[in-house]
Amino acid sequence: MSTDGASPRHIRLTSHPAPGSSPVPPLRWGAPSAAERGPVIGTTTSRLHRNVVGTHSGSYGVYRALAVAAGSLNRQHRADLTNTAPTDSIGPHPQWTDAERIVSIDPWGAKVAEAFGPLIDAGIDIRPSIAVTKAHIDMPEIRTAIAFQRLVPDGRVLLENGSAVVTKAAIEPVWWLPGVAKRFGCSEADLRRALFEETGGMYPELVTRTDLDVFLPPIGGQTVYVFGDPADLSNPEVPLTARVHDECNGSDVFGSDICTCRPYLTHAIEECIRGAQQGGVGLVSYSRKEGRALGEVTKFLVYNARKRQVGGDSADKYFLRTECVAGVQDMRFQELMPDVLHWLGVRRIHRLVSMSNLKFDAIVGSGIAVDERIPIPDALIPADAQVEMQAKMAAGYFTEGAAPDADALSTTKGRGL
């Protein structure tokens, strides 16, 4: 049994379609308009209207369940979206109606009130999967750049107090399964089965409801930070400085020195500010893929294994130690990463602040031009991160000089680039 407020009700499984006909049209991914595509409905208030597997807010759906179980939240509550509209209108762009370009987010996710107003007025609970707002970011590295006169406040992008003005968007994952399967070169049936089995059978609809093409996975999403006018992102004539950054909580937040994540992120922010001040636009896309999407526990186990192995930490065994613990070197799989760039309308990146060959290949392979790649300055690489950089450059990371010799890495541990 479960409850709606204080009223008991029977549990209804979702493995088969609900009886009755839904007033919601089936989803047509990549349709030429929002109305023809249809809304993504993953709310739990009405089984009849649901047209996806999973629920909104990814892993936070579990916290919602706790709130309902504890009696803190009425499960029939519907969000009051008054005054929640985006501060900046993004799109629609041509990529939104191209099913090949966007398969992992809902391009209409910030425009549900505008696109599906009549359905909402009819009582259907349609919720945004994207929110856009204005903010200031304040980081000590920016103030350091001002102190050393690398950056100068202009009152528009960079304020006198050292904070930067940004437009930021939070984006939840929305997977169109046929497109995701194609990106990874597998069948949709194999993808559905793997998702079902590797989540402990959490979503039986993945294998029983092949009529539902969209999955709201229980994973973190991404946040984009735009320096300058977001409308300029879709103009290939406006110089765009961009970084696509994968989460590293230890470094990004707490300044751990075993990797280059925070130094590279803050360097990118400085470059984005400078680019926006010079008439361009800057973009940082931040994805929740902690520890190469292996998780923080696995990451810390690998740290221990690297430092305790015979001979200590070394670049030649950098990826091997990860694979020994996790079974794979990296699970970020950048195939889905360019979707957010297409949502923003990006067609050309003039300066990509990244050395990753995997990110570069994914971006270019999706049809976005990249003019220049910006490596992290040597002075920003922590001493304890030299092993990482040697290993990554030997594995294919971009470098302006000669890549380290993979066979000689075991003799270069701990040395500079």
GUTOR-269361 format. One record per residue (C-alpha): residue number from 1; residue in one letter; x, y, z. Coordinates in nm, 4 decimals. Each point is the difference from the previous one (the first is absolute). Example, Ala and Ser with C-alpha at 12.3 -4.5 7.8 and 13.67 -1.06 7.14 Angstrom:
! residues 2
[1; "A"; [1.2300; -0.4500; 0.7800]];
[2; "S"; [0.1370; 0.3440; -0.0660]];
This chain:
! residues 417
[1; "M"; [0.0000; 0.0000; 0.0000]];
[2; "S"; [0.0998; 0.3615; -0.0506]];
[3; "T"; [-0.1624; 0.3300; 0.0881]];
[4; "D"; [-0.1093; 0.3224; -0.1672]];
[5; "G"; [0.0045; 0.2294; 0.2988]];
[6; "A"; [-0.1995; -0.2023; 0.2530]];
[7; "S"; [-0.1992; -0.2057; -0.2537]];
[8; "P"; [0.1098; -0.3624; -0.0552]];
[9; "R"; [0.0087; -0.1382; -0.3509]];
[10; "H"; [0.1099; -0.3129; -0.1786]];
[11; "I"; [0.3436; -0.0125; -0.1594]];
[12; "R"; [-0.0212; -0.0025; -0.3782]];
[13; "L"; [0.2917; -0.1414; -0.1924]];
[14; "T"; [0.1124; 0.1858; -0.3102]];
[15; "S"; [0.1213; -0.3026; -0.1947]];
[16; "H"; [-0.3012; 0.0193; -0.2271]];
[17; "P"; [-0.1997; 0.2919; -0.1439]];
[18; "A"; [-0.2620; 0.1567; 0.2258]];
[19; "P"; [-0.3615; -0.0715; -0.0912]];
[20; "G"; [-0.1791; 0.2713; -0.1930]];
[21; "S"; [0.1222; 0.2369; -0.2676]];
[22; "S"; [0.2429; 0.2794; 0.0792]];
[23; "P"; [-0.0707; 0.3548; -0.1211]];
[24; "V"; [0.3747; 0.0380; -0.0538]];
[25; "P"; [0.1225; -0.0751; -0.3544]];
[26; "P"; [0.2924; -0.2453; -0.0353]];
[27; "L"; [0.3456; 0.1555; -0.0123]];
[28; "R"; [0.1464; 0.0591; -0.3457]];
[29; "W"; [0.3662; 0.0779; 0.0673]];
[30; "G"; [0.1473; 0.2480; -0.2485]];
[31; "A"; [-0.3414; 0.1237; -0.1200]];
[32; "P"; [0.0003; 0.3472; -0.1616]];
[33; "S"; [-0.1736; 0.1697; 0.2947]];
[34; "A"; [-0.0553; -0.0470; 0.3712]];
[35; "A"; [-0.3711; -0.0624; -0.0501]];
[36; "E"; [0.0704; -0.2731; -0.2541]];
[37; "R"; [0.2733; -0.1511; 0.2167]];
[38; "G"; [-0.2135; -0.0024; 0.3144]];
[39; "P"; [0.0922; 0.0592; 0.3660]];
[40; "V"; [0.2221; -0.2223; 0.2132]];
[41; "I"; [-0.2118; -0.1066; 0.2972]];
[42; "G"; [0.1804; -0.1856; 0.2762]];
[43; "T"; [-0.2024; 0.1114; 0.3002]];
[44; "T"; [-0.1531; -0.2508; 0.2389]];
[45; "T"; [-0.3285; 0.1832; 0.0582]];
[46; "S"; [-0.1788; -0.1694; -0.2900]];
[47; "R"; [0.0974; -0.3340; -0.1473]];
[48; "L"; [-0.2371; 0.0555; -0.2924]];
[49; "H"; [0.1985; 0.2982; -0.1313]];
[50; "R"; [0.3522; -0.1403; 0.0416]];
[51; "N"; [0.1800; -0.0597; -0.3283]];
[52; "V"; [0.3538; -0.0754; 0.1203]];
[53; "V"; [0.1890; -0.2488; 0.2152]];
[54; "G"; [0.1326; 0.1475; 0.3253]];
[55; "T"; [-0.0723; 0.3275; 0.1758]];
[56; "H"; [0.1187; 0.3590; -0.0094]];
[57; "S"; [0.3008; 0.1218; 0.1993]];
[58; "G"; [0.2042; -0.3157; -0.0443]];
[59; "S"; [0.1412; -0.1381; 0.3245]];
[60; "Y"; [-0.1818; 0.2682; 0.1973]];
[61; "G"; [-0.3181; -0.1952; -0.0606]];
[62; "V"; [0.1147; -0.2207; 0.2873]];
[63; "Y"; [-0.0001; 0.3006; 0.2328]];
[64; "R"; [-0.3498; 0.0807; -0.1195]];
[65; "A"; [-0.1007; -0.3544; 0.0937]];
[66; "L"; [0.1467; 0.0471; 0.3468]];
[67; "A"; [-0.1915; 0.3250; 0.0409]];
[68; "V"; [-0.3241; -0.1732; -0.1001]];
[69; "A"; [0.0683; -0.2982; 0.2287]];
[70; "A"; [0.0797; 0.2321; 0.2904]];
[71; "G"; [-0.3224; 0.1919; -0.0521]];
[72; "S"; [0.1801; 0.3236; -0.0833]];
[73; "L"; [-0.1245; 0.0137; -0.3580]];
[74; "N"; [-0.3423; -0.0685; -0.1446]];
[75; "R"; [0.0732; -0.2123; -0.3062]];
[76; "Q"; [-0.2759; 0.1826; -0.1877]];
[77; "H"; [0.1791; 0.3339; 0.0372]];
[78; "R"; [0.0460; 0.1827; -0.3286]];
[79; "A"; [0.2642; 0.2672; -0.0438]];
[80; "D"; [-0.1212; 0.3586; -0.0257]];
[81; "L"; [0.2089; 0.1285; -0.2919]];
[82; "T"; [-0.1053; 0.3641; 0.0311]];
[83; "N"; [0.2955; 0.2303; -0.0767]];
[84; "T"; [0.2356; -0.2924; -0.0663]];
[85; "A"; [0.0436; 0.0659; -0.3727]];
[86; "P"; [0.3575; 0.0197; -0.1359]];
[87; "T"; [0.1797; 0.3314; 0.0471]];
[88; "D"; [0.1422; -0.0424; -0.3517]];
[89; "S"; [-0.1808; -0.1614; -0.2895]];
[90; "I"; [0.2132; -0.2717; -0.1549]];
[91; "G"; [-0.1109; -0.1344; -0.3380]];
[92; "P"; [-0.1722; -0.1583; -0.1652]];
[93; "H"; [0.2900; -0.0861; -0.2262]];
[94; "P"; [-0.0027; -0.2240; -0.3101]];
[95; "Q"; [0.1810; -0.2703; 0.1980]];
[96; "W"; [-0.3061; -0.0371; 0.2237]];
[97; "T"; [-0.1962; -0.1692; -0.2752]];
[98; "D"; [0.2848; -0.2232; -0.1178]];
[99; "A"; [-0.0269; -0.3378; 0.1704]];
[100; "E"; [0.3641; -0.0706; -0.0870]];
[101; "R"; [0.1300; 0.3043; 0.1891]];
[102; "I"; [-0.1694; -0.0189; 0.3407]];
[103; "V"; [-0.0839; -0.3326; 0.1656]];
[104; "S"; [0.0833; 0.0455; 0.3700]];
[105; "I"; [-0.1850; 0.3187; 0.1043]];
[106; "D"; [-0.3406; 0.1474; -0.0772]];
[107; "P"; [0.0654; 0.3128; -0.2087]];
[108; "W"; [-0.3456; 0.1310; 0.0920]];
[109; "G"; [0.0627; -0.0651; 0.3709]];
[110; "A"; [0.0169; 0.3702; 0.0954]];
[111; "K"; [-0.3022; 0.0984; -0.2093]];
[112; "V"; [-0.2708; -0.2355; 0.1254]];
[113; "A"; [-0.2355; 0.2789; 0.1099]];
[114; "E"; [0.0389; 0.1737; -0.3352]];
[115; "A"; [-0.0108; -0.3136; -0.2150]];
[116; "F"; [-0.2584; -0.2077; 0.1844]];
[117; "G"; [-0.2189; 0.2607; 0.1709]];
[118; "P"; [-0.3342; -0.1473; -0.1157]];
[119; "L"; [0.0901; -0.3447; 0.1356]];
[120; "I"; [0.1105; 0.1505; 0.3319]];
[121; "D"; [-0.3243; 0.1995; 0.0176]];
[122; "A"; [-0.1848; -0.3267; -0.0576]];
[123; "G"; [0.1513; -0.1358; 0.3207]];
[124; "I"; [0.2953; -0.2007; -0.1319]];
[125; "D"; [0.3044; 0.0219; 0.2258]];
[126; "I"; [0.2838; 0.0991; -0.2376]];
[127; "R"; [0.3206; 0.1099; 0.1673]];
[128; "P"; [0.3117; 0.1758; -0.1278]];
[129; "S"; [0.3195; -0.2028; -0.0325]];
[130; "I"; [0.2055; 0.3162; -0.0626]];
[131; "A"; [0.0113; 0.3257; 0.1988]];
[132; "V"; [0.1823; 0.3169; -0.1057]];
[133; "T"; [0.0939; 0.2804; 0.2399]];
[134; "K"; [0.2457; 0.2852; 0.0599]];
[135; "A"; [0.2769; -0.0133; 0.2591]];
[136; "H"; [0.3386; 0.1262; 0.1136]];
[137; "I"; [0.2931; -0.2344; 0.0554]];
[138; "D"; [0.2761; 0.1004; 0.2401]];
[139; "M"; [0.3233; -0.1992; 0.0002]];
[140; "P"; [0.3362; 0.0889; 0.1544]];
[141; "E"; [0.1799; -0.0855; -0.3242]];
[142; "I"; [-0.1929; 0.2762; -0.1768]];
[143; "R"; [0.1025; 0.2516; 0.2625]];
[144; "T"; [0.3604; -0.1215; -0.0378]];
[145; "A"; [-0.0230; 0.0584; -0.3757]];
[146; "I"; [-0.1193; 0.3548; 0.0728]];
[147; "A"; [0.2816; 0.0570; 0.2487]];
[148; "F"; [0.2577; -0.1069; -0.2616]];
[149; "Q"; [-0.1813; 0.2127; -0.2625]];
[150; "R"; [-0.0768; -0.2958; -0.2237]];
[151; "L"; [-0.3649; 0.1024; 0.0307]];
[152; "V"; [-0.1432; 0.3506; 0.0407]];
[153; "P"; [-0.3555; 0.0580; 0.1344]];
[154; "D"; [-0.2282; 0.1534; -0.2600]];
[155; "G"; [-0.3265; 0.0232; 0.1964]];
[156; "R"; [-0.1778; -0.2222; -0.2533]];
[157; "V"; [0.1603; -0.3445; 0.0005]];
[158; "L"; [0.2365; 0.0519; 0.2935]];
[159; "L"; [-0.0958; 0.2210; 0.2932]];
[160; "E"; [0.2285; 0.2099; 0.2187]];
[161; "N"; [-0.0406; -0.2402; 0.2933]];
[162; "G"; [0.1449; -0.2817; -0.2095]];
[163; "S"; [-0.3233; -0.1865; -0.0699]];
[164; "A"; [-0.0982; -0.0959; -0.3534]];
[165; "V"; [-0.3500; 0.0387; -0.1445]];
[166; "V"; [-0.1360; -0.3178; -0.1581]];
[167; "T"; [-0.3117; -0.1560; -0.1402]];
[168; "K"; [-0.0225; -0.3565; 0.1219]];
[169; "A"; [-0.2242; -0.2915; -0.0895]];
[170; "A"; [-0.0601; -0.3218; 0.1905]];
[171; "I"; [-0.0794; -0.2925; -0.2283]];
[172; "E"; [-0.1400; -0.3407; 0.0938]];
[173; "P"; [0.0718; -0.3032; -0.2195]];
[174; "V"; [-0.2803; -0.1176; -0.2297]];
[175; "W"; [0.1064; -0.2962; -0.2128]];
[176; "W"; [-0.1671; -0.0885; -0.3276]];
[177; "L"; [0.1000; -0.3655; 0.0028]];
[178; "P"; [0.0106; -0.0688; -0.3771]];
[179; "G"; [0.2395; 0.2936; -0.0449]];
[180; "V"; [0.2135; -0.0892; 0.3020]];
[181; "A"; [0.0367; -0.3563; -0.1261]];
[182; "K"; [0.1087; 0.1266; -0.3409]];
[183; "R"; [0.2624; 0.2281; 0.1563]];
[184; "F"; [0.1536; -0.2982; 0.1805]];
[185; "G"; [-0.0220; -0.2343; -0.2949]];
[186; "C"; [-0.2258; -0.2545; 0.1677]];
[187; "S"; [-0.3561; -0.1156; -0.0504]];
[188; "E"; [-0.2772; 0.1677; 0.1947]];
[189; "A"; [-0.0959; -0.3406; 0.1403]];
[190; "D"; [0.3517; -0.0548; 0.1374]];
[191; "L"; [0.0047; 0.3499; 0.1466]];
[192; "R"; [-0.3362; -0.0489; 0.1703]];
[193; "R"; [0.1041; -0.3347; 0.1429]];
[194; "A"; [0.3311; 0.1339; 0.1322]];
[195; "L"; [-0.1706; 0.3001; 0.1621]];
[196; "F"; [-0.2569; -0.2316; 0.1598]];
[197; "E"; [0.2480; -0.2578; 0.1282]];
[198; "E"; [0.2742; 0.2397; 0.1142]];
[199; "T"; [-0.2459; 0.2022; 0.2088]];
[200; "G"; [-0.1100; -0.3119; 0.1857]];
[201; "G"; [-0.3248; -0.0254; -0.1947]];
[202; "M"; [-0.1075; 0.3420; 0.1245]];
[203; "Y"; [-0.1807; 0.0892; -0.3239]];
[204; "P"; [-0.1867; -0.3035; -0.1413]];
[205; "E"; [-0.1703; 0.2249; -0.2553]];
[206; "L"; [0.3311; 0.0152; -0.1843]];
[207; "V"; [-0.0613; -0.3572; -0.1168]];
[208; "T"; [-0.3789; -0.0244; 0.0196]];
[209; "R"; [-0.1050; 0.3366; -0.1426]];
[210; "T"; [0.1732; 0.0308; -0.3358]];
[211; "D"; [-0.2703; 0.2514; -0.0896]];
[212; "L"; [0.1725; 0.2470; 0.2352]];
[213; "D"; [0.3060; 0.1385; -0.1810]];
[214; "V"; [0.1159; 0.2493; 0.2644]];
[215; "F"; [0.1811; -0.0751; 0.3280]];
[216; "L"; [0.0667; 0.2413; 0.2856]];
[217; "P"; [0.3151; -0.1593; 0.1483]];
[218; "P"; [0.0816; 0.0276; 0.3728]];
[219; "I"; [0.3245; 0.1892; -0.0593]];
[220; "G"; [0.1236; 0.3540; 0.0406]];
[221; "G"; [-0.0425; 0.2522; -0.2772]];
[222; "Q"; [0.2077; 0.2987; -0.0972]];
[223; "T"; [0.0220; 0.3739; 0.0515]];
[224; "V"; [0.1081; 0.2496; -0.2637]];
[225; "Y"; [0.1490; 0.3392; 0.0807]];
[226; "V"; [-0.0087; 0.2661; -0.2712]];
[227; "F"; [0.2204; 0.3095; 0.0152]];
[228; "G"; [-0.1473; 0.2674; -0.2254]];
[229; "D"; [-0.3179; -0.0171; -0.2072]];
[230; "P"; [-0.1380; -0.3573; -0.0339]];
[231; "A"; [-0.1496; 0.0976; -0.3365]];
[232; "D"; [0.3544; 0.0281; -0.1371]];
[233; "L"; [0.0677; -0.3695; 0.0585]];
[234; "S"; [-0.1830; -0.0915; -0.3195]];
[235; "N"; [0.1798; 0.2604; -0.2114]];
[236; "P"; [0.3136; -0.1583; -0.1504]];
[237; "E"; [0.1389; 0.3483; -0.0720]];
[238; "V"; [0.0158; 0.0901; 0.3709]];
[239; "P"; [0.3196; -0.1428; 0.1554]];
[240; "L"; [-0.0915; -0.2765; 0.2449]];
[241; "T"; [0.2310; -0.1174; 0.2777]];
[242; "A"; [-0.1256; -0.3234; 0.1545]];
[243; "R"; [0.0855; -0.2771; 0.2413]];
[244; "V"; [-0.1895; -0.3227; 0.0583]];
[245; "H"; [0.0910; -0.1074; 0.3543]];
[246; "D"; [-0.0762; -0.3248; 0.1804]];
[247; "E"; [-0.0611; 0.0174; 0.3728]];
[248; "C"; [0.2880; -0.0556; 0.2414]];
[249; "N"; [-0.1298; 0.0935; 0.3435]];
[250; "G"; [0.3316; -0.0468; 0.1797]];
[251; "S"; [0.1825; 0.2431; -0.2251]];
[252; "D"; [-0.2781; 0.2285; -0.1255]];
[253; "V"; [-0.1321; 0.0734; 0.3503]];
[254; "F"; [0.2715; -0.0934; 0.2468]];
[255; "G"; [0.3153; 0.0622; -0.2039]];
[256; "S"; [0.1501; -0.3497; 0.0110]];
[257; "D"; [0.3354; 0.0134; -0.1796]];
[258; "I"; [0.0156; -0.3504; -0.1491]];
[259; "C"; [-0.1631; 0.1167; -0.3229]];
[260; "T"; [-0.0326; 0.3109; -0.2157]];
[261; "C"; [-0.3796; 0.0291; 0.0123]];
[262; "R"; [-0.0452; 0.3219; 0.1978]];
[263; "P"; [0.3028; 0.1784; -0.1518]];
[264; "Y"; [-0.1239; -0.0805; -0.3496]];
[265; "L"; [-0.3571; 0.0998; 0.0874]];
[266; "T"; [0.1025; 0.3350; 0.1464]];
[267; "H"; [0.2382; 0.0621; -0.2901]];
[268; "A"; [-0.2920; -0.0600; -0.2366]];
[269; "I"; [-0.2181; 0.2420; 0.1945]];
[270; "E"; [0.2717; 0.2644; -0.0283]];
[271; "E"; [0.0226; -0.0615; -0.3739]];
[272; "C"; [-0.3799; 0.0169; -0.0335]];
[273; "I"; [-0.0131; 0.3337; 0.1825]];
[274; "R"; [0.2782; 0.1410; -0.2148]];
[275; "G"; [-0.1668; -0.1228; -0.3171]];
[276; "A"; [-0.3359; 0.1510; 0.0959]];
[277; "Q"; [0.1641; 0.3326; 0.0841]];
[278; "Q"; [0.1591; 0.0054; -0.3436]];
[279; "G"; [-0.3330; -0.0253; -0.1769]];
[280; "G"; [-0.0435; -0.3750; 0.0038]];
[281; "V"; [-0.1866; -0.2403; 0.2269]];
[282; "G"; [0.1211; -0.2583; 0.2520]];
[283; "L"; [-0.1492; -0.3354; 0.0939]];
[284; "V"; [0.0757; -0.2568; 0.2693]];
[285; "S"; [-0.2062; -0.3191; -0.0029]];
[286; "Y"; [0.0332; -0.1896; 0.3293]];
[287; "S"; [-0.1099; -0.3667; 0.0007]];
[288; "R"; [-0.0601; -0.2173; 0.3063]];
[289; "K"; [0.2313; -0.2880; -0.0855]];
[290; "E"; [0.1995; -0.0364; 0.3201]];
[291; "G"; [0.3187; -0.2009; -0.0299]];
[292; "R"; [-0.0349; -0.0586; -0.3754]];
[293; "A"; [-0.3567; -0.1119; 0.0772]];
[294; "L"; [0.1452; -0.2804; 0.2131]];
[295; "G"; [-0.1009; 0.1724; 0.3222]];
[296; "E"; [0.1969; 0.1520; 0.2824]];
[297; "V"; [0.0461; -0.3214; 0.1989]];
[298; "T"; [0.1633; -0.1680; -0.2994]];
[299; "K"; [0.2106; 0.3099; -0.0610]];
[300; "F"; [0.1397; -0.0014; 0.3541]];
[301; "L"; [0.0713; -0.3748; -0.0186]];
[302; "V"; [0.1998; 0.0656; -0.3166]];
[303; "Y"; [0.1923; 0.2806; 0.1717]];
[304; "N"; [0.1067; -0.2439; 0.2708]];
[305; "A"; [0.0917; -0.2692; -0.2510]];
[306; "R"; [0.2101; 0.2412; -0.2054]];
[307; "K"; [0.2007; 0.1292; 0.2946]];
[308; "R"; [0.0488; -0.3383; 0.1736]];
[309; "Q"; [0.1107; -0.2000; -0.3039]];
[310; "V"; [0.3601; -0.1115; -0.0309]];
[311; "G"; [0.2037; 0.2997; -0.1108]];
[312; "G"; [-0.2704; 0.2479; 0.0942]];
[313; "D"; [-0.2243; 0.2049; -0.2286]];
[314; "S"; [0.1122; -0.0045; -0.3615]];
[315; "A"; [-0.1423; 0.1141; -0.3316]];
[316; "D"; [0.0499; -0.3352; -0.1732]];
[317; "K"; [-0.2424; -0.1652; 0.2457]];
[318; "Y"; [-0.2394; 0.2954; 0.0354]];
[319; "F"; [-0.2827; -0.1480; -0.2068]];
[320; "L"; [0.0842; -0.3599; 0.0933]];
[321; "R"; [-0.0688; 0.0558; 0.3694]];
[322; "T"; [-0.3413; 0.1474; -0.0817]];
[323; "E"; [-0.0837; -0.2949; -0.2223]];
[324; "C"; [0.1108; -0.2482; 0.2663]];
[325; "V"; [-0.2443; 0.1471; 0.2501]];
[326; "A"; [-0.2914; 0.1013; -0.2255]];
[327; "G"; [0.0367; -0.2388; -0.2930]];
[328; "V"; [0.0133; 0.2917; -0.2423]];
[329; "Q"; [0.2168; 0.3112; -0.0321]];
[330; "D"; [-0.2805; 0.2506; -0.0461]];
[331; "M"; [-0.3804; -0.0121; -0.0099]];
[332; "R"; [-0.0715; 0.3605; -0.0946]];
[333; "F"; [-0.0503; -0.0971; -0.3652]];
[334; "Q"; [-0.0089; 0.3426; -0.1635]];
[335; "E"; [-0.2418; -0.1106; -0.2746]];
[336; "L"; [-0.2909; 0.1788; 0.1718]];
[337; "M"; [0.1958; 0.3084; 0.1089]];
[338; "P"; [-0.0473; 0.2164; -0.3152]];
[339; "D"; [-0.3793; -0.0015; 0.0437]];
[340; "V"; [0.0112; 0.2967; 0.2359]];
[341; "L"; [0.2035; 0.1951; -0.2561]];
[342; "H"; [-0.2632; -0.0710; -0.2647]];
[343; "W"; [-0.2741; 0.1074; 0.2440]];
[344; "L"; [0.1795; 0.3342; 0.0266]];
[345; "G"; [0.0210; 0.0231; -0.3775]];
[346; "V"; [0.3812; -0.0194; -0.0094]];
[347; "R"; [0.1439; -0.0623; -0.3454]];
[348; "R"; [0.3565; 0.1203; 0.0492]];
[349; "I"; [0.2380; 0.0161; 0.2946]];
[350; "H"; [0.2823; 0.2402; -0.0669]];
[351; "R"; [0.2024; -0.0876; 0.3105]];
[352; "L"; [-0.0566; -0.3352; 0.1745]];
[353; "V"; [0.1632; 0.0022; 0.3434]];
[354; "S"; [0.0628; -0.3736; 0.0167]];
[355; "M"; [0.2764; -0.2468; -0.0745]];
[356; "S"; [-0.2286; -0.3039; -0.0068]];
[357; "N"; [0.0080; -0.1862; -0.3288]];
[358; "L"; [-0.3235; -0.1772; 0.0948]];
[359; "K"; [-0.1902; 0.3259; 0.0492]];
[360; "F"; [0.1507; 0.1572; -0.3111]];
[361; "D"; [-0.0853; -0.3014; -0.2148]];
[362; "A"; [-0.3585; -0.0095; 0.1311]];
[363; "I"; [-0.0556; 0.3716; -0.0626]];
[364; "V"; [0.1457; 0.0001; -0.3495]];
[365; "G"; [-0.1671; -0.3295; -0.0819]];
[366; "S"; [-0.3381; 0.1535; 0.0845]];
[367; "G"; [0.0483; 0.2692; -0.2645]];
[368; "I"; [0.1360; 0.2878; 0.2105]];
[369; "A"; [0.3162; 0.1671; -0.1313]];
[370; "V"; [0.2918; 0.0634; 0.2396]];
[371; "D"; [0.2611; 0.2569; -0.1037]];
[372; "E"; [0.2526; -0.0108; 0.2854]];
[373; "R"; [0.0721; -0.2117; 0.3078]];
[374; "I"; [0.1314; 0.1637; 0.3167]];
[375; "P"; [0.2160; -0.2165; 0.2312]];
[376; "I"; [0.0363; 0.0646; 0.3703]];
[377; "P"; [0.3061; 0.2175; 0.0716]];
[378; "D"; [0.2864; -0.1970; 0.1541]];
[379; "A"; [0.0069; 0.2344; 0.2990]];
[380; "L"; [-0.3523; -0.1061; 0.0990]];
[381; "I"; [0.0738; -0.3727; 0.0187]];
[382; "P"; [0.0429; -0.1122; 0.3646]];
[383; "A"; [0.3133; -0.2028; 0.0723]];
[384; "D"; [-0.2077; -0.3035; 0.0991]];
[385; "A"; [-0.1876; 0.0151; -0.3323]];
[386; "Q"; [0.3049; -0.0340; -0.2236]];
[387; "V"; [-0.0493; -0.3762; -0.0207]];
[388; "E"; [-0.3555; 0.0493; -0.1227]];
[389; "M"; [0.1035; 0.2467; -0.2689]];
[390; "Q"; [0.2834; -0.2194; -0.1270]];
[391; "A"; [-0.2329; -0.2988; -0.0248]];
[392; "K"; [-0.2776; 0.1916; -0.1736]];
[393; "M"; [0.2264; 0.1612; -0.2580]];
[394; "A"; [0.1554; -0.3373; -0.0787]];
[395; "A"; [-0.3522; -0.1370; -0.0438]];
[396; "G"; [-0.0997; 0.2658; -0.2527]];
[397; "Y"; [-0.0670; 0.3259; 0.1845]];
[398; "F"; [0.0773; 0.3113; -0.2012]];
[399; "T"; [0.3394; 0.1547; 0.0578]];
[400; "E"; [0.1787; 0.2793; -0.1828]];
[401; "G"; [0.3302; -0.1852; 0.0369]];
[402; "A"; [0.0985; -0.3608; -0.0509]];
[403; "A"; [-0.2114; -0.2554; 0.1848]];
[404; "P"; [0.1832; -0.2012; 0.2661]];
[405; "D"; [0.1347; -0.3369; -0.1122]];
[406; "A"; [-0.2336; -0.2585; 0.1507]];
[407; "D"; [0.2859; -0.2505; 0.0334]];
[408; "A"; [0.2069; 0.2487; 0.2004]];
[409; "L"; [-0.2719; 0.1133; 0.2389]];
[410; "S"; [0.1080; -0.2340; 0.2778]];
[411; "T"; [0.3278; 0.1933; 0.0247]];
[412; "T"; [-0.1643; 0.3442; 0.0094]];
[413; "K"; [-0.2323; -0.0272; 0.2988]];
[414; "G"; [-0.0269; 0.3153; 0.2023]];
[415; "R"; [0.1963; 0.2121; -0.2477]];
[416; "G"; [-0.1253; 0.3141; -0.1738]];
[417; "L"; [-0.1502; 0.0060; -0.3490]];
